[in-house]
């Protein structure tokens, strides 16, 4: 419950900031005749939507295991992370398409209006606010071990990058004159391309988790080391692992002296389970199959 409240707090702070930025950016983009700023406003809107997604899904993922979800509801948080990646990808592609359309019109002789200084100032303010939000959200996400919050932090960082691109394009168009107004949509394309990469980096791990991808080799080795640290336990094998939101699940076979009393064998398995949960969290799961030594 404490973790859930912390995630809500962090996400709601970002949501309020994003909602304010959406309004300010749209006004600045329209008043300042800047396509890059309007594209930046759309990106901030996608940030706000993903904040709502995180709030909705984290409440579900925090529910304990029940009859329909024996391993808990952690993967709902993974689904939220995937939605964030998809929203970011959609926003990025929209920005690229919009910028490309304006450049195509410019090449055909159509004039691109010179952006106003209000758009530049708003872009600079947005960079500062979004970078602060990124640092705040990223630290909270790592501390709370929440992939959805970390993904949302990257959405803040991507919005800051979007504003950097917008500021360069808008500033260049203002300083260099009407002949260089094409820098405004060009900047939006560059930013959009960077955001596609960020979106893929978020989607990759989420897809891996939802398709039951194993844990990295170093984490699996750590699990095997924990098992072998218990006296009398040997040859851990058939290790299978997966991630369930912020937690992990593992299955493993171990070998014990075949003459051990059942209680002693059970005690050793319980010791492995206790050490496993101490390292990976009390909501993590491990299933141990015991076999006699050959």
MARBA-388797 format. One record per residue: residue in one letter; x, z, y of N, C-alpha, C, CB in turn. Coordinates in steps of 0.02 Angstrom, whole numbers, plus 50000, padded with zeros to 5 digits. Glycine has a CB too. Example, Ala and Ser with C-alpha at 12.3 -4.5 7.8 and 13.67 -1.06 7.14 Angstrom:
NODE   code     n.X     n.Z     n.Y    ca.X    ca.Z    ca.Y     c.X     c.Z     c.Y    cb.X    cb.Z    cb.Y
NODE      a   50660   50390   49716   50615   50390   49775   50660   50390   49835   50565   50452   49776
NODE      s   50642   50354   49888   50684   50357   49947   50645   50394   50002   50704   50286   49970
//
This chain:
NODE   code     n.X     n.Z     n.Y    ca.X    ca.Z    ca.Y     c.X     c.Z     c.Y    cb.X    cb.Z    cb.Y
NODE      x   50041   50000   49939   50000   50000   50000   50043   50000   50063   49953   50061   50001
NODE      x   50099   50038   50062   50143   50040   50120   50173   49971   50132   50199   50092   50110
NODE      x   50194   49938   50076   50223   49871   50082   50172   49822   50111   50247   49845   50013
NODE      x   50110   49827   50087   50057   49783   50112   50045   49792   50187   49992   49796   50073
NODE      x   50044   49855   50209   50033   49869   50280   50090   49842   50323   50025   49945   50292
NODE      x   50152   49849   50298   50210   49823   50335   50206   49747   50342   50275   49843   50299
NODE      x   50186   49714   50288   50179   49641   50290   50125   49620   50340   50164   49612   50220
NODE      x   50069   49656   50338   50015   49643   50386   50040   49650   50458   49955   49690   50374
NODE      x   50076   49704   50471   50099   49717   50539   50146   49662   50564   50135   49784   50542
NODE      x   50195   49644   50522   50243   49593   50541   50208   49526   50553   50297   49585   50486
NODE      x   50162   49509   50508   50127   49445   50513   50081   49442   50573   50087   49432   50450
NODE      x   50047   49497   50588   50001   49498   50645   50038   49493   50711   49958   49561   50644
NODE      x   50098   49523   50715   50139   49515   50775   50154   49441   50787   50205   49556   50769
NODE      x   50174   49407   50734   50188   49335   50739   50126   49295   50756   50218   49310   50676
NODE      x   50069   49315   50727   50007   49278   50739   49986   49281   50812   49951   49305   50695
NODE      x   49991   49340   50843   49973   49348   50914   50019   49305   50957   49976   49422   50935
NODE      x   50085   49308   50943   50133   49269   50982   50119   49194   50974   50205   49285   50960
NODE      x   50104   49173   50913   50091   49101   50900   50029   49078   50936   50085   49088   50825
NODE      x   49977   49119   50936   49914   49099   50969   49925   49090   51044   49859   49152   50956
NODE      x   49964   49136   51074   49979   49129   51145   50021   49067   51159   50017   49191   51171
NODE      x   50070   49053   51116   50113   48995   51126   50074   48930   51118   50171   48996   51076
NODE      x   50026   48929   51071   49986   48868   51062   49951   48849   51127   49933   48879   51006
NODE      x   49918   48897   51159   49883   48883   51222   49930   48862   51277   49844   48943   51244
NODE      x   49985   48898   51285   50032   48882   51338   50065   48814   51328   50087   48937   51343
NODE      x   50082   48798   51265   50115   48733   51252   50068   48674   51262   50142   48732   51180
NODE      x   50006   48682   51241   49959   48627   51252   49948   48614   51326   49891   48643   51218
NODE      x   49941   48668   51365   49933   48660   51437   49994   48627   51467   49920   48729   51470
NODE      x   50054   48651   51447   50117   48623   51474   50126   48551   51452   50177   48665   51451
NODE      x   50107   48535   51390   50114   48467   51366   50069   48418   51402   50100   48464   51293
NODE      x   50007   48440   51415   49960   48396   51451   49979   48391   51524   49888   48422   51443
NODE      x   49991   48448   51556   50009   48448   51627   50076   48415   51640   50009   48519   51655
NODE      x   50123   48424   51592   50190   48395   51601   50198   48327   51570   50240   48441   51571
NODE      x   50145   48298   51544   50146   48230   51515   50202   48223   51463   50156   48178   51571
NODE      x   50206   48272   51417   50260   48273   51368   50232   48270   51297   50304   48335   51377
NODE      x   50246   48214   51262   50226   48208   51193   50264   48257   51149   50237   48138   51168
NODE      x   50327   48270   51166   50367   48317   51127   50338   48387   51131   50440   48317   51151
NODE      x   50314   48406   51190   50285   48473   51198   50218   48479   51162   50276   48490   51272
NODE      x   50178   48426   51163   50115   48428   51127   50128   48433   51051   50072   48364   51143
NODE      x   50179   48395   51027   50198   48400   50957   50221   48471   50940   50254   48349   50940
NODE      x   50257   48502   50987   50280   48571   50978   50220   48618   50975   50328   48592   51035
NODE      x   50169   48604   51015   50108   48645   51014   50073   48640   50947   50061   48624   51070
NODE      x   50072   48579   50919   50041   48569   50853   50079   48610   50801   50040   48494   50834
NODE      x   50145   48610   50807   50186   48649   50760   50170   48724   50766   50262   48637   50773
NODE      x   50163   48749   50827   50145   48819   50837   50076   48834   50807   50146   48837   50911
NODE      x   50031   48784   50811   49965   48793   50782   49971   48801   50706   49920   48733   50799
NODE      x   50016   48761   50675   50026   48768   50602   50056   48836   50586   50072   48711   50575
NODE      x   50098   48862   50630   50125   48930   50622   50068   48981   50620   50175   48947   50679
NODE      x   50022   48975   50666   49966   49022   50670   49923   49019   50607   49923   49007   50732
NODE      x   49911   48958   50583   49871   48950   50522   49906   48983   50463   49858   48876   50508
NODE      x   49972   48974   50458   50008   49004   50401   50010   49080   50407   50079   48977   50398
NODE      x   50009   49107   50468   50003   49179   50476   49938   49204   50444   50005   49199   50551
NODE      x   49884   49167   50455   49820   49186   50425   49822   49181   50349   49764   49140   50453
NODE      x   49857   49130   50323   49864   49122   50251   49901   49182   50221   49901   49057   50234
NODE      x   49955   49203   50254   49994   49260   50228   49950   49323   50227   50056   49272   50272
NODE      x   49913   49336   50281   49871   49395   50284   49819   49394   50228   49835   49400   50353
NODE      x   49790   49335   50215   49738   49330   50164   49767   49340   50094   49704   49262   50168
NODE      x   49824   49309   50079   49851   49310   50011   49889   49374   49995   49896   49251   50001
NODE      x   49920   49405   50044   49958   49466   50030   49911   49521   50006   49997   49488   50092
NODE      x   49852   49525   50035   49803   49575   50013   49786   49566   49939   49740   49571   50055
NODE      x   49780   49504   49917   49765   49490   49847   49825   49506   49803   49744   49417   49837
NODE      x   49885   49486   49825   49945   49496   49783   49962   49569   49774   50004   49459   49814
NODE      x   49939   49612   49820   49954   49684   49815   49909   49720   49765   49947   49716   49883
NODE      x   49858   49687   49739   49814   49720   49691   49851   49735   49627   49753   49676   49677
NODE      x   49837   49792   49596   49870   49809   49533   49845   49765   49476   49860   49883   49516
NODE      x   49878   49769   49419   49857   49731   49361   49787   49753   49340   49906   49740   49302
NODE      x   49748   49706   49313   49681   49721   49289   49668   49681   49226   49628   49705   49344
NODE      x   49607   49680   49203   49591   49647   49140   49603   49572   49142   49519   49659   49121
NODE      x   49596   49542   49201   49605   49469   49207   49676   49449   49226   49557   49442   49258
NODE      x   49717   49498   49249   49786   49484   49269   49831   49540   49242   49793   49478   49347
NODE      x   49853   49532   49179   49892   49585   49146   49959   49598   49180   49903   49567   49074
NODE      x   49986   49548   49214   50051   49556   49247   50043   49564   49323   50096   49496   49232
NODE      x   49984   49581   49346   49973   49590   49417   49955   49524   49452   50034   49619   49449
NODE      x   49953   49527   49518   49931   49470   49558   49987   49442   49603   49871   49490   49602
NODE      x   50050   49455   49583   50106   49437   49626   50111   49363   49642   50169   49458   49593
NODE      x   50087   49320   49597   50094   49248   49610   50049   49222   49665   50081   49209   49546
NODE      x   50001   49262   49687   49962   49242   49745   50007   49238   49807   49903   49291   49756
NODE      x   50058   49281   49809   50106   49278   49863   50147   49214   49859   50152   49340   49862
NODE      x   50162   49193   49798   50198   49130   49789   50155   49071   49812   50217   49120   49715
NODE      x   50091   49074   49797   50045   49021   49820   50044   49018   49896   49973   49033   49793
NODE      x   50044   49077   49928   50046   49079   50001   50110   49046   50028   50042   49152   50027
NODE      x   50166   49060   49995   50229   49029   50015   50225   48953   50009   50287   49056   49973
NODE      x   50195   48929   49955   50188   48857   49945   50144   48826   49999   50160   48842   49875
NODE      x   50089   48860   50017   50045   48835   50069   50083   48830   50136   49984   48881   50077
NODE      x   50126   48880   50149   50165   48878   50210   50210   48817   50211   50206   48943   50218
NODE      x   50244   48806   50154   50287   48747   50150   50249   48682   50159   50323   48746   50083
NODE      x   50190   48677   50128   50149   48617   50136   50126   48608   50207   50090   48619   50089
NODE      x   50106   48663   50240   50083   48658   50310   50141   48636   50355   50056   48726   50334
NODE      x   50200   48662   50341   50258   48643   50381   50275   48569   50370   50318   48687   50363
NODE      x   50271   48547   50307   50286   48477   50292   50236   48431   50327   50284   48465   50216
NODE      x   50172   48450   50326   50120   48410   50358   50132   48406   50434   50050   48438   50344
NODE      x   50149   48464   50464   50162   48465   50536   50223   48422   50552   50174   48537   50561
NODE      x   50275   48426   50510   50336   48387   50522   50324   48312   50518   50390   48408   50472
NODE      x   50287   48292   50467   50272   48221   50459   50229   48196   50517   50235   48208   50392
NODE      x   50182   48237   50539   50140   48217   50596   50182   48208   50659   50087   48269   50609
NODE      x   50230   48252   50669   50274   48247   50728   50315   48183   50725   50321   48308   50732
NODE      x   50342   48167   50666   50383   48106   50658   50341   48043   50670   50414   48103   50587
NODE      x   50282   48041   50641   50238   47982   50649   50218   47973   50722   50175   47989   50605
NODE      x   50201   48028   50755   50182   48024   50826   50239   47998   50868   50158   48092   50851
NODE      x   50299   48025   50858   50357   48003   50897   50374   47931   50884   50416   48047   50882
NODE      x   50371   47911   50819   50387   47842   50802   50338   47793   50834   50386   47833   50726
NODE      x   50275   47812   50837   50225   47769   50869   50239   47759   50943   50156   47798   50861
NODE      x   50261   47812   50977   50276   47806   51049   50339   47764   51060   50286   47875   51080
NODE      x   50388   47771   51016   50448   47730   51023   50432   47656   51011   50503   47754   50975
NODE      x   50389   47643   50961   50369   47574   50947   50333   47543   51008   50323   47571   50886
NODE      x   50291   47582   51040   50257   47558   51101   50306   47546   51157   50203   47608   51123
NODE      x   50356   47590   51162   50407   47583   51215   50448   47519   51204   50455   47645   51215
NODE      x   50463   47504   51141   50502   47443   51126   50462   47380   51142   50522   47442   51052
NODE      x   50396   47386   51142   50353   47329   51158   50340   47324   51233   50287   47335   51121
NODE      x   50373   47367   51271   50368   47363   51344   50323   47414   51377   50346   47296   51363
NODE      x   50292   47456   51338   50247   47506   51366   50288   47564   51396   50198   47533   51312
NODE      x   50269   47586   51455   50305   47641   51487   50286   47708   51456   50290   47641   51563
NODE      x   50335   47752   51452   50323   47821   51431   50327   47865   51493   50374   47844   51376
NODE      x   50274   47903   51508   50276   47944   51569   50334   47993   51569   50210   47982   51577
NODE      x   50364   48004   51626   50418   48053   51632   50388   48123   51627   50458   48044   51698
NODE      x   50415   48166   51584   50386   48234   51576   50400   48277   51638   50415   48268   51514
NODE      x   50357   48326   51649   50365   48371   51706   50407   48432   51688   50297   48395   51731
NODE      x   50431   48466   51739   50475   48524   51728   50441   48582   51693   50504   48547   51793
NODE      x   50374   48586   51700   50338   48641   51668   50347   48638   51592   50263   48638   51686
NODE      x   50350   48576   51566   50360   48569   51494   50429   48594   51473   50351   48495   51473
NODE      x   50478   48581   51514   50547   48604   51499   50551   48680   51499   50597   48574   51549
NODE      x   50521   48711   51549   50524   48785   51554   50488   48818   51496   50493   48808   51620
NODE      x   50431   48791   51477   50394   48819   51421   50434   48811   51356   50325   48785   51414
NODE      x   50468   48754   51348   50509   48744   51288   50565   48796   51284   50540   48673   51288
NODE      x   50596   48811   51340   50651   48860   51342   50625   48930   51326   50686   48859   51410
NODE      x   50568   48947   51354   50538   49013   51340   50519   49018   51266   50476   49026   51385
NODE      x   50492   48963   51239   50471   48963   51169   50532   48973   51122   50436   48897   51152
NODE      x   50588   48943   51138   50648   48951   51097   50666   49025   51091   50708   48911   51128
NODE      x   50667   49060   51147   50685   49131   51148   50635   49172   51107   50688   49157   51219
NODE      x   50570   49161   51118   50519   49201   51084   50521   49189   51009   50449   49185   51111
NODE      x   50526   49126   50989   50523   49110   50918   50586   49133   50881   50514   49036   50908
NODE      x   50643   49132   50914   50704   49156   50881   50700   49232   50870   50767   49138   50922
NODE      x   50672   49267   50919   50662   49340   50912   50615   49353   50854   50635   49372   50977
NODE      x   50560   49314   50849   50513   49323   50795   50545   49307   50727   50451   49278   50806
NODE      x   50588   49256   50725   50623   49240   50663   50665   49298   50639   50667   49177   50672
NODE      x   50705   49326   50684   50749   49381   50665   50708   49441   50640   50794   49402   50724
NODE      x   50656   49457   50677   50613   49515   50660   50579   49504   50592   50560   49526   50715
NODE      x   50550   49445   50582   50513   49431   50521   50559   49423   50461   50470   49368   50529
NODE      x   50616   49390   50470   50663   49380   50416   50689   49446   50389   50721   49336   50439
NODE      x   50708   49491   50433   50733   49556   50411   50680   49595   50374   50758   49597   50471
NODE      x   50619   49592   50399   50564   49627   50366   50550   49597   50298   50500   49624   50409
NODE      x   50551   49530   50293   50538   49497   50230   50589   49514   50177   50536   49423   50239
NODE      x   50653   49516   50196   50706   49534   50148   50700   49608   50127   50776   49520   50179
NODE      x   50684   49650   50176   50677   49722   50160   50618   49735   50114   50669   49763   50225
NODE      x   50564   49698   50124   50503   49707   50084   50503   49664   50021   50442   49692   50126
NODE      x   50555   49622   50014   50560   49576   49957   50498   49533   49951   50571   49615   49891
NODE      x   50477   49504   50007   50418   49461   50009   50438   49389   50024   50368   49487   50062
NODE      x   50429   49345   49975   50447   49275   49985   50402   49243   50038   50442   49236   49920
NODE      x   50339   49265   50041   50293   49237   50091   50314   49255   50162   50222   49262   50077
NODE      x   50336   49317   50172   50358   49337   50239   50423   49302   50258   50368   49414   50242
NODE      x   50469   49295   50210   50531   49258   50224   50515   49185   50241   50580   49262   50164
NODE      x   50469   49156   50204   50449   49087   50218   50418   49082   50288   50399   49062   50165
NODE      x   50378   49131   50305   50347   49131   50372   50400   49139   50426   50295   49188   50377
NODE      x   50452   49178   50411   50507   49184   50459   50539   49116   50472   50560   49233   50433
NODE      x   50549   49077   50419   50577   49010   50428   50530   48964   50467   50593   48980   50360
NODE      x   50466   48978   50461   50419   48940   50502   50430   48955   50576   50345   48955   50482
NODE      x   50444   49019   50592   50461   49037   50661   50526   49002   50682   50469   49114   50668
NODE      x   50577   49003   50638   50640   48970   50654   50631   48895   50664   50692   48983   50599
NODE      x   50589   48865   50622   50577   48793   50629   50542   48777   50695   50535   48766   50570
NODE      x   50499   48822   50717   50466   48812   50782   50516   48818   50838   50408   48864   50791
NODE      x   50565   48864   50831   50618   48870   50881   50659   48805   50884   50663   48930   50866
NODE      x   50675   48778   50824   50712   48715   50822   50671   48658   50853   50730   48697   50749
NODE      x   50607   48659   50839   50563   48609   50869   50565   48613   50945   50490   48618   50844
NODE      x   50565   48674   50971   50569   48683   51044   50637   48663   51071   50554   48755   51062
NODE      x   50690   48674   51032   50757   48651   51053   50757   48576   51061   50811   48673   51002
NODE      x   50730   48541   51010   50726   48468   51014   50684   48445   51073   50698   48440   50950
NODE      x   50628   48480   51083   50584   48462   51139   50620   48473   51205   50519   48503   51137
NODE      x   50656   48529   51211   50692   48543   51274   50746   48491   51288   50724   48613   51271
NODE      x   50782   48470   51236   50834   48418   51245   50802   48352   51267   50874   48407   51180
NODE      x   50749   48333   51232   50717   48270   51250   50685   48272   51319   50664   48254   51199
NODE      x   50650   48326   51334   50618   48332   51400   50669   48337   51455   50571   48394   51401
NODE      x   50720   48379   51444   50772   48387   51495   50810   48323   51507   50821   48442   51475
NODE      x   50826   48287   51452   50861   48223   51460   50820   48173   51498   50881   48195   51393
NODE      x   50755   48169   51483   50711   48122   51517   50704   48138   51591   50641   48122   51484
NODE      x   50704   48204   51607   50698   48224   51677   50762   48210   51716   50680   48299   51682
NODE      x   50819   48228   51686   50883   48222   51721   50907   48150   51727   50935   48263   51685
NODE      x   50895   48109   51675   50922   48042   51674   50875   47989   51705   50938   48022   51604
NODE      x   50814   48008   51718   50768   47962   51752   50722   47925   51706   50808   47913   51792
NODE      x   50680   47881   51735   50627   47847   51698   50653   47802   51642   50586   47806   51746
NODE      x   50714   47777   51649   50741   47733   51597   50754   47769   51531   50806   47701   51622
NODE      x   50755   47836   51534   50771   47876   51475   50713   47919   51451   50831   47919   51490
NODE      x   50653   47902   51472   50595   47943   51449   50584   47937   51374   50532   47921   51487
NODE      x   50614   47886   51343   50609   47879   51270   50642   47938   51233   50641   47812   51249
NODE      x   50684   47976   51269   50716   48034   51237   50664   48085   51215   50766   48065   51285
NODE      x   50608   48088   51250   50556   48137   51233   50529   48125   51162   50498   48134   51284
NODE      x   50502   48066   51146   50479   48054   51077   50536   48051   51026   50439   47990   51073
NODE      x   50595   48029   51048   50652   48027   51003   50671   48097   50979   50712   47993   51037
NODE      x   50668   48144   51026   50683   48214   51009   50632   48240   50959   50683   48258   51072
NODE      x   50569   48222   50967   50518   48246   50921   50530   48220   50850   50448   48225   50946
NODE      x   50556   48159   50844   50570   48131   50777   50628   48169   50744   50588   48056   50783
NODE      x   50680   48182   50783   50738   48219   50755   50716   48288   50731   50794   48225   50808
NODE      x   50676   48322   50772   50652   48388   50754   50608   48384   50692   50613   48420   50813
NODE      x   50564   48335   50690   50520   48327   50632   50559   48316   50567   50473   48268   50643
NODE      x   50612   48277   50571   50654   48265   50512   50687   48330   50488   50708   48212   50527
NODE      x   50709   48372   50534   50739   48436   50515   50687   48481   50482   50770   48471   50577
NODE      x   50626   48479   50507   50573   48521   50480   50553   48500   50409   50513   48520   50525
NODE      x   50558   48436   50394   50544   48413   50326   50593   48446   50277   50550   48336   50321
NODE      x   50657   48451   50297   50707   48483   50254   50690   48558   50245   50778   48476   50286
NODE      x   50671   48592   50298   50653   48662   50293   50593   48671   50247   50637   48692   50363
NODE      x   50544   48627   50253   50484   48630   50210   50503   48623   50137   50433   48576   50231
NODE      x   50548   48576   50122   50568   48566   50053   50604   48628   50026   50614   48505   50047
NODE      x   50645   48659   50067   50681   48720   50046   50633   48776   50029   50729   48742   50100
NODE      x   50574   48777   50061   50523   48828   50046   50483   48809   49984   50476   48837   50106
NODE      x   50469   48745   49977   50426   48723   49921   50462   48726   49854   50402   48652   49934
NODE      x   50528   48711   49854   50565   48709   49792   50559   48773   49751   50637   48695   49806
NODE      x   50578   48832   49779   50573   48894   49741   50501   48912   49721   50602   48951   49782
NODE      x   50453   48896   49764   50383   48911   49748   50359   48871   49689   50338   48898   49809
NODE      x   50376   48807   49688   50356   48764   49632   50391   48788   49568   50374   48689   49646
NODE      x   50455   48808   49575   50491   48834   49518   50458   48895   49488   50562   48850   49537
NODE      x   50437   48941   49530   50404   49002   49506   50338   48987   49473   50395   49052   49563
NODE      x   50298   48944   49504   50232   48928   49476   50237   48889   49411   50191   48889   49527
NODE      x   50294   48856   49399   50305   48820   49336   50348   48861   49287   50337   48752   49349
NODE      x   50352   48927   49299   50386   48973   49253   50461   48960   49248   50355   48969   49185
NODE      x   50492   48944   49304   50565   48934   49304   50600   49001   49290   50588   48905   49372
NODE      x   50654   48998   49251   50692   49058   49235   50729   49085   49296   50742   49044   49179
NODE      x   50749   49148   49292   50789   49178   49345   50858   49146   49346   50794   49255   49336
NODE      x   50894   49151   49402   50963   49124   49405   51008   49157   49353   50992   49135   49475
NODE      x   51061   49123   49334   51106   49147   49282   51134   49217   49297   51163   49099   49272
NODE      x   51151   49229   49361   51182   49293   49378   51132   49351   49368   51207   49293   49451
NODE      x   51068   49340   49381   51018   49392   49370   51006   49403   49296   50952   49375   49406
NODE      x   51005   49349   49257   50997   49357   49185   51056   49394   49155   50988   49287   49151
NODE      x   51116   49379   49179   51176   49415   49155   51170   49490   49171   51240   49385   49186
NODE      x   51143   49505   49231   51135   49575   49250   51087   49611   49203   51110   49580   49322
NODE      x   51034   49576   49182   50986   49606   49134   51021   49619   49068   50925   49559   49124
NODE      x   51061   49572   49044   51096   49581   48981   51146   49638   48986   51133   49516   48961
NODE      x   51179   49645   49044   51227   49700   49053   51191   49768   49050   51263   49693   49121
NODE      x   51131   49771   49080   51092   49833   49078   51075   49852   49005   51027   49826   49120
NODE      x   51054   49802   48967   51035   49814   48897   51095   49839   48857   51007   49750   48866
NODE      x   51153   49806   48865   51212   49823   48826   51243   49889   48848   51264   49768   48831
NODE      x   51222   49916   48906   51248   49980   48929   51219   50039   48890   51235   49988   49003
NODE      x   51165   50027   48853   51133   50080   48814   51168   50085   48746   51056   50067   48805
NODE      x   51194   50143   48730   51230   50153   48667   51189   50136   48606   51253   50223   48663
NODE      x   51221   50102   48558   51186   50085   48496   51148   50020   48498   51140   50139   48477
NODE      x   51143   49990   48557   51107   49926   48565   51158   49870   48565   51064   49925   48631
NODE      x   51146   49817   48528   51193   49762   48525   51156   49695   48521   51240   49770   48465
NODE      x   51194   49643   48534   51172   49574   48527   51104   49558   48560   51168   49556   48455
NODE      x   51096   49573   48624   51033   49551   48656   51029   49475   48655   51029   49578   48730
NODE      x   50972   49448   48635   50966   49375   48630   50893   49355   48642   50990   49351   48560
NODE      x   50883   49289   48642   50816   49261   48655   50787   49288   48721   50768   49278   48596
NODE      x   50830   49294   48770   50807   49319   48836   50765   49266   48871   50867   49340   48881
NODE      x   50706   49286   48892   50663   49241   48931   50643   49278   48996   50598   49220   48890
NODE      x   50648   49244   49051   50634   49276   49116   50590   49232   49159   50699   49293   49152
NODE      x   50557   49263   49206   50518   49227   49257   50505   49275   49314   50451   49200   49228
NODE      x   50485   49246   49370   50470   49286   49429   50395   49287   49440   50506   49257   49491
NODE      x   50370   49346   49461   50299   49354   49476   50294   49382   49547   50262   49401   49424
NODE      x   50292   49339   49597   50293   49362   49666   50358   49398   49682   50233   49408   49680
NODE      x   50352   49461   49704   50412   49499   49722   50443   49533   49661   50393   49552   49775
NODE      x   50414   49525   49602   50437   49560   49542   50460   49510   49490   50383   49605   49514
NODE      x   50491   49535   49435   50512   49491   49382   50485   49517   49315   50589   49486   49380
NODE      x   50483   49471   49267   50463   49489   49199   50514   49460   49151   50391   49462   49183
NODE      x   50527   49498   49098   50577   49476   49048   50555   49494   48978   50646   49507   49064
NODE      x   50576   49454   48930   50567   49468   48860   50635   49461   48827   50514   49421   48827
NODE      x   50652   49506   48780   50718   49502   48749   50716   49533   48680   50770   49539   48793
NODE      x   50759   49508   48636   50768   49537   48569   50834   49576   48569   50768   49481   48514
NODE      x   50834   49634   48537   50895   49674   48531   50905   49693   48458   50891   49737   48577
NODE      x   50967   49712   48441   50982   49735   48373   51001   49809   48375   51039   49692   48342
NODE      x   50974   49847   48325   50988   49918   48317   51006   49932   48244   50927   49961   48340
NODE      x   51037   49989   48233   51051   50011   48165   50985   50017   48127   51089   50080   48166
NODE      x   50980   49981   48071   50918   49979   48034   50897   50045   48005   50923   49929   47979
NODE      x   50943   50094   48001   50926   50159   47972   50903   50209   48025   50986   50188   47935
NODE      x   50901   50189   48088   50880   50234   48141   50807   50255   48131   50889   50201   48210
NODE      x   50791   50319   48143   50720   50340   48143   50682   50303   48198   50714   50417   48153
NODE      x   50618   50293   48187   50577   50256   48235   50581   50287   48305   50505   50254   48212
NODE      x   50580   50353   48309   50581   50386   48374   50646   50370   48412   50574   50462   48366
NODE      x   50703   50371   48377   50766   50355   48411   50768   50283   48435   50825   50369   48364
NODE      x   50743   50238   48394   50740   50167   48414   50695   50160   48475   50714   50123   48355
NODE      x   50638   50194   48474   50592   50192   48532   50625   50220   48594   50528   50230   48516
NODE      x   50662   50275   48586   50696   50306   48644   50746   50258   48676   50731   50371   48622
NODE      x   50781   50220   48634   50830   50172   48661   50795   50116   48699   50874   50143   48604
NODE      x   50740   50092   48672   50701   50041   48707   50674   50067   48773   50643   50016   48662
NODE      x   50651   50131   48772   50626   50161   48834   50681   50169   48886   50595   50230   48818
NODE      x   50742   50184   48863   50798   50190   48909   50812   50122   48942   50861   50215   48872
NODE      x   50810   50068   48904   50821   50001   48932   50767   49987   48984   50820   49947   48876
NODE      x   50705   50003   48966   50650   49990   49013   50658   50030   49078   50582   50007   48980
NODE      x   50680   50093   49072   50689   50135   49131   50745   50106   49176   50706   50207   49111
NODE      x   50801   50087   49147   50856   50058   49186   50836   49992   49218   50918   50048   49141
NODE      x   50797   49953   49180   50773   49889   49206   50729   49899   49268   50734   49851   49151
NODE      x   50683   49945   49264   50638   49958   49320   50674   49990   49379   50581   50002   49298
NODE      x   50725   50031   49365   50764   50059   49420   50800   50005   49459   50816   50109   49393
NODE      x   50821   49952   49424   50857   49898   49458   50810   49847   49490   50903   49863   49408
NODE      x   50757   49828   49456   50715   49774   49480   50647   49795   49506   50705   49725   49425
NODE      x   50633   49860   49509   50570   49883   49537   50521   49908   49484   50538   49829   49577
NODE      x   50482   49958   49503   50437   49990   49454   50381   49943   49431   50406   50052   49485
NODE      x   50366   49890   49468   50314   49843   49448   50341   49785   49408   50278   49818   49509
NODE      x   50406   49785   49394   50434   49733   49352   50418   49748   49278   50511   49727   49363
NODE      x   50421   49697   49236   50401   49704   49166   50456   49682   49119   50337   49664   49153
NODE      x   50464   49718   49064   50510   49696   49012   50479   49711   48944   50579   49730   49019
NODE      x   50482   49663   48900   50457   49670   48831   50517   49666   48785   50403   49615   48813
NODE      x   50525   49717   48742   50584   49722   48700   50563   49717   48626   50623   49788   48713
NODE      x   50594   49670   48591   50581   49662   48519   50643   49688   48482   50566   49587   48499
NODE      x   50634   49737   48438   50691   49768   48404   50701   49739   48334   50680   49844   48398
NODE      x   50764   49725   48317   50781   49697   48252   50838   49738   48222   50801   49621   48259
NODE      x   50840   49743   48155   50896   49779   48123   50961   49739   48128   50880   49795   48049
NODE      x   51017   49774   48135   51081   49740   48137   51095   49707   48070   51138   49790   48156
NODE      x   51127   49649   48073   51144   49612   48011   51207   49642   47979   51154   49536   48026
//
